[in-house]
């Protein structure tokens, strides 16, 4: 009969423990929320600037003080701007489902602002999201893209 020595048994036990721990840690290493690629921007802790609204490209003067954008904190608090007013709220995310409603906004008077109402409506109506090619696509329940936002980096502190 081929019996293992105590040291051989300990070595096998140790090897099994190390391999098992490595597999568990590898399984826990997930991609950033909402991404399919490790080089993508993460939904959280990224500034997202509005680039398309209802299928149309958005052109905003870069001198505008409150460029239309949103930021998700690590706790999924939402902050940003509509192009005129500031916005804030709390996101609920599960898988690729998202809920941003209701968002609160400040109430400053805005001259020539035709983005605020449809942008806030798109955010409030978003039910799905996808992060791809450093773009955040917010979609309704049927999958129609309501708004596309482009990652602009880490939010200002």
Rosetta constraint file for C-alpha pairs under 8 A:
AtomPair CA 4 CA 8 HARMONIC 5.78 0.50
AtomPair CA 4 CA 9 HARMONIC 6.23 0.50
AtomPair CA 5 CA 9 HARMONIC 6.27 0.50
AtomPair CA 6 CA 10 HARMONIC 6.24 0.50
AtomPair CA 7 CA 11 HARMONIC 6.06 0.50
AtomPair CA 8 CA 12 HARMONIC 6.26 0.50
AtomPair CA 9 CA 13 HARMONIC 6.15 0.50
AtomPair CA 10 CA 14 HARMONIC 5.94 0.50
AtomPair CA 11 CA 15 HARMONIC 6.02 0.50
AtomPair CA 12 CA 16 HARMONIC 6.07 0.50
AtomPair CA 13 CA 17 HARMONIC 6.16 0.50
AtomPair CA 14 CA 18 HARMONIC 6.18 0.50
AtomPair CA 15 CA 19 HARMONIC 6.12 0.50
AtomPair CA 16 CA 20 HARMONIC 5.92 0.50
AtomPair CA 17 CA 21 HARMONIC 6.02 0.50
AtomPair CA 18 CA 22 HARMONIC 6.14 0.50
AtomPair CA 19 CA 23 HARMONIC 6.28 0.50
AtomPair CA 20 CA 24 HARMONIC 6.25 0.50
AtomPair CA 21 CA 25 HARMONIC 6.13 0.50
AtomPair CA 22 CA 26 HARMONIC 6.08 0.50
AtomPair CA 23 CA 27 HARMONIC 6.15 0.50
AtomPair CA 24 CA 28 HARMONIC 6.34 0.50
AtomPair CA 25 CA 29 HARMONIC 6.43 0.50
AtomPair CA 31 CA 35 HARMONIC 6.38 0.50
AtomPair CA 31 CA 36 HARMONIC 7.08 0.50
AtomPair CA 31 CA 37 HARMONIC 6.98 0.50
AtomPair CA 31 CA 38 HARMONIC 5.71 0.50
AtomPair CA 32 CA 38 HARMONIC 7.05 0.50
AtomPair CA 32 CA 40 HARMONIC 7.82 0.50
AtomPair CA 32 CA 41 HARMONIC 7.54 0.50
AtomPair CA 32 CA 42 HARMONIC 4.95 0.50
AtomPair CA 32 CA 43 HARMONIC 7.14 0.50
AtomPair CA 32 CA 44 HARMONIC 7.94 0.50
AtomPair CA 33 CA 42 HARMONIC 5.79 0.50
AtomPair CA 33 CA 43 HARMONIC 5.65 0.50
AtomPair CA 33 CA 44 HARMONIC 7.01 0.50
AtomPair CA 34 CA 42 HARMONIC 6.80 0.50
AtomPair CA 34 CA 43 HARMONIC 6.05 0.50
AtomPair CA 34 CA 95 HARMONIC 7.38 0.50
AtomPair CA 34 CA 96 HARMONIC 6.39 0.50
AtomPair CA 34 CA 129 HARMONIC 7.37 0.50
AtomPair CA 34 CA 130 HARMONIC 5.86 0.50
AtomPair CA 34 CA 131 HARMONIC 5.44 0.50
AtomPair CA 35 CA 40 HARMONIC 6.22 0.50
AtomPair CA 35 CA 41 HARMONIC 7.48 0.50
AtomPair CA 35 CA 42 HARMONIC 6.63 0.50
AtomPair CA 35 CA 43 HARMONIC 7.77 0.50
AtomPair CA 35 CA 130 HARMONIC 7.13 0.50
AtomPair CA 35 CA 131 HARMONIC 5.17 0.50
AtomPair CA 35 CA 132 HARMONIC 6.58 0.50
AtomPair CA 36 CA 40 HARMONIC 7.59 0.50
AtomPair CA 36 CA 131 HARMONIC 7.53 0.50
AtomPair CA 36 CA 132 HARMONIC 7.22 0.50
AtomPair CA 40 CA 131 HARMONIC 7.47 0.50
AtomPair CA 40 CA 132 HARMONIC 6.93 0.50
AtomPair CA 40 CA 133 HARMONIC 6.50 0.50
AtomPair CA 40 CA 134 HARMONIC 5.49 0.50
AtomPair CA 41 CA 46 HARMONIC 6.87 0.50
AtomPair CA 41 CA 131 HARMONIC 7.60 0.50
AtomPair CA 41 CA 134 HARMONIC 5.41 0.50
AtomPair CA 41 CA 151 HARMONIC 6.61 0.50
AtomPair CA 41 CA 153 HARMONIC 7.91 0.50
AtomPair CA 42 CA 46 HARMONIC 6.36 0.50
AtomPair CA 42 CA 131 HARMONIC 7.68 0.50
AtomPair CA 43 CA 72 HARMONIC 6.70 0.50
AtomPair CA 43 CA 131 HARMONIC 7.18 0.50
AtomPair CA 43 CA 136 HARMONIC 7.61 0.50
AtomPair CA 44 CA 71 HARMONIC 7.34 0.50
AtomPair CA 44 CA 72 HARMONIC 4.83 0.50
AtomPair CA 44 CA 73 HARMONIC 5.60 0.50
AtomPair CA 44 CA 74 HARMONIC 5.48 0.50
AtomPair CA 44 CA 76 HARMONIC 6.86 0.50
AtomPair CA 45 CA 71 HARMONIC 6.60 0.50
AtomPair CA 45 CA 72 HARMONIC 5.58 0.50
AtomPair CA 45 CA 73 HARMONIC 5.15 0.50
AtomPair CA 45 CA 74 HARMONIC 5.98 0.50
AtomPair CA 45 CA 154 HARMONIC 6.16 0.50
AtomPair CA 45 CA 155 HARMONIC 6.61 0.50
AtomPair CA 46 CA 71 HARMONIC 5.87 0.50
AtomPair CA 46 CA 72 HARMONIC 6.67 0.50
AtomPair CA 46 CA 151 HARMONIC 6.52 0.50
AtomPair CA 46 CA 152 HARMONIC 7.25 0.50
AtomPair CA 46 CA 153 HARMONIC 5.65 0.50
AtomPair CA 46 CA 154 HARMONIC 4.73 0.50
AtomPair CA 46 CA 155 HARMONIC 5.72 0.50
AtomPair CA 47 CA 69 HARMONIC 6.96 0.50
AtomPair CA 47 CA 70 HARMONIC 6.09 0.50
AtomPair CA 47 CA 71 HARMONIC 4.79 0.50
AtomPair CA 47 CA 72 HARMONIC 7.60 0.50
AtomPair CA 47 CA 151 HARMONIC 5.81 0.50
AtomPair CA 47 CA 152 HARMONIC 5.50 0.50
AtomPair CA 47 CA 153 HARMONIC 5.65 0.50
AtomPair CA 47 CA 154 HARMONIC 5.68 0.50
AtomPair CA 47 CA 155 HARMONIC 4.94 0.50
AtomPair CA 48 CA 69 HARMONIC 5.35 0.50
AtomPair CA 48 CA 70 HARMONIC 5.30 0.50
AtomPair CA 48 CA 71 HARMONIC 6.14 0.50
AtomPair CA 48 CA 135 HARMONIC 7.97 0.50
AtomPair CA 48 CA 136 HARMONIC 7.36 0.50
AtomPair CA 48 CA 149 HARMONIC 5.30 0.50
AtomPair CA 48 CA 150 HARMONIC 5.19 0.50
AtomPair CA 48 CA 151 HARMONIC 4.60 0.50
AtomPair CA 48 CA 152 HARMONIC 5.92 0.50
AtomPair CA 48 CA 153 HARMONIC 7.85 0.50
AtomPair CA 49 CA 67 HARMONIC 7.27 0.50
AtomPair CA 49 CA 68 HARMONIC 5.96 0.50
AtomPair CA 49 CA 69 HARMONIC 4.15 0.50
AtomPair CA 49 CA 70 HARMONIC 6.63 0.50
AtomPair CA 49 CA 149 HARMONIC 5.01 0.50
AtomPair CA 49 CA 150 HARMONIC 5.22 0.50
AtomPair CA 49 CA 151 HARMONIC 6.47 0.50
AtomPair CA 49 CA 152 HARMONIC 6.63 0.50
AtomPair CA 50 CA 58 HARMONIC 6.99 0.50
AtomPair CA 50 CA 68 HARMONIC 5.55 0.50
AtomPair CA 50 CA 69 HARMONIC 5.51 0.50
AtomPair CA 50 CA 147 HARMONIC 7.30 0.50
AtomPair CA 50 CA 148 HARMONIC 6.16 0.50
AtomPair CA 50 CA 149 HARMONIC 4.26 0.50
AtomPair CA 50 CA 150 HARMONIC 6.43 0.50
AtomPair CA 51 CA 57 HARMONIC 5.87 0.50
AtomPair CA 51 CA 58 HARMONIC 5.07 0.50
AtomPair CA 51 CA 59 HARMONIC 7.36 0.50
AtomPair CA 51 CA 147 HARMONIC 7.71 0.50
AtomPair CA 51 CA 148 HARMONIC 5.69 0.50
AtomPair CA 51 CA 149 HARMONIC 5.18 0.50
AtomPair CA 51 CA 150 HARMONIC 6.28 0.50
AtomPair CA 52 CA 56 HARMONIC 5.27 0.50
AtomPair CA 52 CA 57 HARMONIC 4.34 0.50
AtomPair CA 52 CA 58 HARMONIC 5.10 0.50
AtomPair CA 52 CA 147 HARMONIC 5.48 0.50
AtomPair CA 52 CA 148 HARMONIC 4.88 0.50
AtomPair CA 52 CA 149 HARMONIC 6.79 0.50
AtomPair CA 53 CA 57 HARMONIC 6.50 0.50
AtomPair CA 53 CA 58 HARMONIC 6.54 0.50
AtomPair CA 53 CA 118 HARMONIC 7.73 0.50
AtomPair CA 53 CA 119 HARMONIC 6.99 0.50
AtomPair CA 53 CA 122 HARMONIC 7.89 0.50
AtomPair CA 53 CA 146 HARMONIC 6.15 0.50
AtomPair CA 53 CA 147 HARMONIC 4.52 0.50
AtomPair CA 53 CA 148 HARMONIC 6.52 0.50
AtomPair CA 54 CA 145 HARMONIC 6.95 0.50
AtomPair CA 54 CA 146 HARMONIC 5.01 0.50
AtomPair CA 54 CA 147 HARMONIC 5.93 0.50
AtomPair CA 55 CA 145 HARMONIC 7.29 0.50
AtomPair CA 55 CA 146 HARMONIC 7.22 0.50
AtomPair CA 55 CA 147 HARMONIC 7.33 0.50
AtomPair CA 60 CA 64 HARMONIC 7.29 0.50
AtomPair CA 60 CA 67 HARMONIC 7.16 0.50
AtomPair CA 62 CA 67 HARMONIC 7.25 0.50
AtomPair CA 64 CA 83 HARMONIC 7.30 0.50
AtomPair CA 65 CA 83 HARMONIC 7.62 0.50
AtomPair CA 65 CA 84 HARMONIC 7.71 0.50
AtomPair CA 66 CA 81 HARMONIC 5.54 0.50
AtomPair CA 66 CA 82 HARMONIC 6.90 0.50
AtomPair CA 66 CA 83 HARMONIC 4.85 0.50
AtomPair CA 66 CA 84 HARMONIC 5.65 0.50
AtomPair CA 66 CA 85 HARMONIC 7.20 0.50
AtomPair CA 66 CA 86 HARMONIC 7.56 0.50
AtomPair CA 67 CA 81 HARMONIC 6.35 0.50
AtomPair CA 67 CA 82 HARMONIC 6.88 0.50
AtomPair CA 67 CA 83 HARMONIC 4.76 0.50
AtomPair CA 67 CA 84 HARMONIC 7.66 0.50
AtomPair CA 68 CA 80 HARMONIC 7.21 0.50
AtomPair CA 68 CA 81 HARMONIC 5.04 0.50
AtomPair CA 68 CA 82 HARMONIC 4.50 0.50
AtomPair CA 68 CA 83 HARMONIC 4.46 0.50
AtomPair CA 68 CA 84 HARMONIC 7.90 0.50
AtomPair CA 69 CA 80 HARMONIC 5.25 0.50
AtomPair CA 69 CA 81 HARMONIC 5.43 0.50
AtomPair CA 69 CA 82 HARMONIC 6.72 0.50
AtomPair CA 69 CA 83 HARMONIC 7.89 0.50
AtomPair CA 69 CA 149 HARMONIC 7.54 0.50
AtomPair CA 70 CA 78 HARMONIC 6.63 0.50
AtomPair CA 70 CA 79 HARMONIC 5.58 0.50
AtomPair CA 70 CA 80 HARMONIC 4.18 0.50
AtomPair CA 70 CA 81 HARMONIC 6.61 0.50
AtomPair CA 71 CA 78 HARMONIC 5.63 0.50
AtomPair CA 71 CA 79 HARMONIC 5.35 0.50
AtomPair CA 71 CA 80 HARMONIC 5.94 0.50
AtomPair CA 71 CA 155 HARMONIC 6.84 0.50
AtomPair CA 72 CA 76 HARMONIC 5.10 0.50
AtomPair CA 72 CA 77 HARMONIC 5.58 0.50
AtomPair CA 72 CA 78 HARMONIC 4.79 0.50
AtomPair CA 72 CA 79 HARMONIC 6.80 0.50
AtomPair CA 72 CA 91 HARMONIC 7.83 0.50
AtomPair CA 73 CA 77 HARMONIC 5.15 0.50
AtomPair CA 73 CA 78 HARMONIC 6.54 0.50
AtomPair CA 76 CA 90 HARMONIC 6.08 0.50
AtomPair CA 76 CA 91 HARMONIC 5.33 0.50
AtomPair CA 76 CA 92 HARMONIC 7.19 0.50
AtomPair CA 77 CA 88 HARMONIC 7.51 0.50
AtomPair CA 77 CA 89 HARMONIC 5.97 0.50
AtomPair CA 77 CA 90 HARMONIC 4.49 0.50
AtomPair CA 77 CA 91 HARMONIC 6.07 0.50
AtomPair CA 78 CA 87 HARMONIC 7.80 0.50
AtomPair CA 78 CA 88 HARMONIC 5.28 0.50
AtomPair CA 78 CA 89 HARMONIC 4.99 0.50
AtomPair CA 78 CA 90 HARMONIC 5.40 0.50
AtomPair CA 78 CA 91 HARMONIC 6.34 0.50
AtomPair CA 78 CA 100 HARMONIC 7.95 0.50
AtomPair CA 79 CA 86 HARMONIC 7.49 0.50
AtomPair CA 79 CA 87 HARMONIC 5.53 0.50
AtomPair CA 79 CA 88 HARMONIC 4.32 0.50
AtomPair CA 79 CA 89 HARMONIC 6.61 0.50
AtomPair CA 80 CA 86 HARMONIC 5.76 0.50
AtomPair CA 80 CA 87 HARMONIC 5.19 0.50
AtomPair CA 80 CA 88 HARMONIC 6.52 0.50
AtomPair CA 81 CA 85 HARMONIC 5.63 0.50
AtomPair CA 81 CA 86 HARMONIC 4.23 0.50
AtomPair CA 81 CA 87 HARMONIC 5.37 0.50
AtomPair CA 82 CA 86 HARMONIC 6.21 0.50
AtomPair CA 82 CA 87 HARMONIC 6.86 0.50
AtomPair CA 82 CA 115 HARMONIC 7.08 0.50
AtomPair CA 82 CA 116 HARMONIC 5.05 0.50
AtomPair CA 82 CA 119 HARMONIC 6.81 0.50
AtomPair CA 82 CA 120 HARMONIC 7.16 0.50
AtomPair CA 83 CA 113 HARMONIC 7.32 0.50
AtomPair CA 83 CA 115 HARMONIC 6.93 0.50
AtomPair CA 83 CA 116 HARMONIC 6.41 0.50
AtomPair CA 84 CA 108 HARMONIC 7.30 0.50
AtomPair CA 84 CA 110 HARMONIC 5.95 0.50
AtomPair CA 84 CA 113 HARMONIC 7.20 0.50
AtomPair CA 84 CA 116 HARMONIC 7.21 0.50
AtomPair CA 85 CA 105 HARMONIC 6.26 0.50
AtomPair CA 85 CA 106 HARMONIC 5.35 0.50
AtomPair CA 85 CA 107 HARMONIC 6.50 0.50
AtomPair CA 85 CA 108 HARMONIC 6.11 0.50
AtomPair CA 85 CA 110 HARMONIC 7.90 0.50
AtomPair CA 85 CA 116 HARMONIC 7.88 0.50
AtomPair CA 86 CA 105 HARMONIC 5.52 0.50
AtomPair CA 86 CA 106 HARMONIC 5.51 0.50
AtomPair CA 87 CA 103 HARMONIC 6.58 0.50
AtomPair CA 87 CA 104 HARMONIC 5.56 0.50
AtomPair CA 87 CA 105 HARMONIC 4.28 0.50
AtomPair CA 87 CA 106 HARMONIC 6.62 0.50
AtomPair CA 88 CA 103 HARMONIC 5.71 0.50
AtomPair CA 88 CA 104 HARMONIC 5.37 0.50
AtomPair CA 88 CA 105 HARMONIC 6.45 0.50
AtomPair CA 89 CA 100 HARMONIC 7.03 0.50
AtomPair CA 89 CA 101 HARMONIC 7.62 0.50
AtomPair CA 89 CA 102 HARMONIC 6.90 0.50
AtomPair CA 89 CA 103 HARMONIC 4.84 0.50
AtomPair CA 89 CA 104 HARMONIC 6.18 0.50
AtomPair CA 90 CA 100 HARMONIC 6.33 0.50
AtomPair CA 90 CA 101 HARMONIC 7.88 0.50
AtomPair CA 90 CA 103 HARMONIC 7.57 0.50
AtomPair CA 91 CA 98 HARMONIC 6.88 0.50
AtomPair CA 91 CA 99 HARMONIC 5.63 0.50
AtomPair CA 91 CA 100 HARMONIC 4.68 0.50
AtomPair CA 91 CA 101 HARMONIC 7.64 0.50
AtomPair CA 92 CA 98 HARMONIC 5.60 0.50
AtomPair CA 92 CA 99 HARMONIC 5.09 0.50
AtomPair CA 92 CA 100 HARMONIC 6.63 0.50
AtomPair CA 93 CA 97 HARMONIC 5.67 0.50
AtomPair CA 93 CA 98 HARMONIC 4.56 0.50
AtomPair CA 93 CA 99 HARMONIC 6.60 0.50
AtomPair CA 94 CA 98 HARMONIC 6.58 0.50
AtomPair CA 96 CA 128 HARMONIC 5.60 0.50
AtomPair CA 96 CA 129 HARMONIC 5.47 0.50
AtomPair CA 96 CA 130 HARMONIC 6.59 0.50
AtomPair CA 97 CA 127 HARMONIC 5.63 0.50
AtomPair CA 97 CA 128 HARMONIC 4.36 0.50
AtomPair CA 97 CA 129 HARMONIC 6.27 0.50
AtomPair CA 98 CA 126 HARMONIC 6.65 0.50
AtomPair CA 98 CA 127 HARMONIC 4.91 0.50
AtomPair CA 98 CA 128 HARMONIC 5.19 0.50
AtomPair CA 98 CA 129 HARMONIC 6.39 0.50
AtomPair CA 99 CA 124 HARMONIC 7.34 0.50
AtomPair CA 99 CA 125 HARMONIC 7.85 0.50
AtomPair CA 99 CA 126 HARMONIC 6.28 0.50
AtomPair CA 99 CA 127 HARMONIC 5.57 0.50
AtomPair CA 99 CA 128 HARMONIC 7.85 0.50
AtomPair CA 100 CA 123 HARMONIC 6.22 0.50
AtomPair CA 100 CA 124 HARMONIC 5.53 0.50
AtomPair CA 100 CA 125 HARMONIC 7.81 0.50
AtomPair CA 100 CA 126 HARMONIC 6.97 0.50
AtomPair CA 101 CA 123 HARMONIC 7.26 0.50
AtomPair CA 101 CA 124 HARMONIC 4.52 0.50
AtomPair CA 101 CA 125 HARMONIC 7.25 0.50
AtomPair CA 102 CA 124 HARMONIC 6.21 0.50
AtomPair CA 103 CA 120 HARMONIC 7.75 0.50
AtomPair CA 103 CA 124 HARMONIC 6.87 0.50
AtomPair CA 114 CA 118 HARMONIC 7.81 0.50
AtomPair CA 115 CA 119 HARMONIC 5.76 0.50
AtomPair CA 116 CA 120 HARMONIC 6.03 0.50
AtomPair CA 117 CA 121 HARMONIC 6.09 0.50
AtomPair CA 118 CA 122 HARMONIC 6.05 0.50
AtomPair CA 119 CA 123 HARMONIC 6.30 0.50
AtomPair CA 119 CA 147 HARMONIC 7.64 0.50
AtomPair CA 120 CA 124 HARMONIC 6.08 0.50
AtomPair CA 121 CA 125 HARMONIC 5.98 0.50
AtomPair CA 122 CA 126 HARMONIC 6.01 0.50
AtomPair CA 122 CA 138 HARMONIC 7.70 0.50
AtomPair CA 122 CA 146 HARMONIC 5.52 0.50
AtomPair CA 122 CA 147 HARMONIC 6.37 0.50
AtomPair CA 123 CA 138 HARMONIC 7.47 0.50
AtomPair CA 123 CA 147 HARMONIC 7.85 0.50
AtomPair CA 125 CA 140 HARMONIC 6.22 0.50
AtomPair CA 126 CA 138 HARMONIC 5.55 0.50
AtomPair CA 126 CA 139 HARMONIC 5.25 0.50
AtomPair CA 126 CA 140 HARMONIC 4.97 0.50
AtomPair CA 126 CA 141 HARMONIC 7.53 0.50
AtomPair CA 126 CA 146 HARMONIC 7.17 0.50
AtomPair CA 127 CA 138 HARMONIC 7.37 0.50
AtomPair CA 127 CA 139 HARMONIC 6.03 0.50
AtomPair CA 127 CA 140 HARMONIC 5.08 0.50
AtomPair CA 127 CA 141 HARMONIC 5.50 0.50
AtomPair CA 128 CA 138 HARMONIC 5.98 0.50
AtomPair CA 128 CA 139 HARMONIC 4.97 0.50
AtomPair CA 128 CA 140 HARMONIC 6.15 0.50
AtomPair CA 128 CA 141 HARMONIC 6.65 0.50
AtomPair CA 128 CA 143 HARMONIC 7.16 0.50
AtomPair CA 129 CA 136 HARMONIC 6.88 0.50
AtomPair CA 129 CA 137 HARMONIC 5.44 0.50
AtomPair CA 129 CA 138 HARMONIC 4.62 0.50
AtomPair CA 129 CA 139 HARMONIC 5.82 0.50
AtomPair CA 130 CA 136 HARMONIC 5.78 0.50
AtomPair CA 130 CA 137 HARMONIC 5.19 0.50
AtomPair CA 130 CA 138 HARMONIC 6.84 0.50
AtomPair CA 131 CA 135 HARMONIC 5.50 0.50
AtomPair CA 131 CA 136 HARMONIC 4.57 0.50
AtomPair CA 131 CA 137 HARMONIC 6.34 0.50
AtomPair CA 132 CA 136 HARMONIC 6.68 0.50
AtomPair CA 132 CA 137 HARMONIC 7.94 0.50
AtomPair CA 134 CA 150 HARMONIC 6.12 0.50
AtomPair CA 134 CA 151 HARMONIC 5.47 0.50
AtomPair CA 135 CA 148 HARMONIC 6.54 0.50
AtomPair CA 135 CA 149 HARMONIC 5.56 0.50
AtomPair CA 135 CA 150 HARMONIC 4.47 0.50
AtomPair CA 135 CA 151 HARMONIC 5.98 0.50
AtomPair CA 136 CA 148 HARMONIC 5.62 0.50
AtomPair CA 136 CA 149 HARMONIC 5.02 0.50
AtomPair CA 136 CA 150 HARMONIC 6.22 0.50
AtomPair CA 136 CA 151 HARMONIC 7.47 0.50
AtomPair CA 137 CA 145 HARMONIC 6.37 0.50
AtomPair CA 137 CA 146 HARMONIC 7.55 0.50
AtomPair CA 137 CA 147 HARMONIC 5.98 0.50
AtomPair CA 137 CA 148 HARMONIC 4.59 0.50
AtomPair CA 137 CA 149 HARMONIC 6.51 0.50
AtomPair CA 138 CA 145 HARMONIC 5.80 0.50
AtomPair CA 138 CA 146 HARMONIC 5.67 0.50
AtomPair CA 138 CA 147 HARMONIC 5.34 0.50
AtomPair CA 138 CA 148 HARMONIC 6.35 0.50
AtomPair CA 139 CA 143 HARMONIC 5.20 0.50
AtomPair CA 139 CA 144 HARMONIC 5.19 0.50
AtomPair CA 139 CA 145 HARMONIC 4.29 0.50
AtomPair CA 139 CA 146 HARMONIC 5.22 0.50
AtomPair CA 139 CA 147 HARMONIC 7.18 0.50
AtomPair CA 140 CA 144 HARMONIC 5.48 0.50
AtomPair CA 140 CA 145 HARMONIC 6.66 0.50
AtomPair CA 140 CA 146 HARMONIC 6.63 0.50
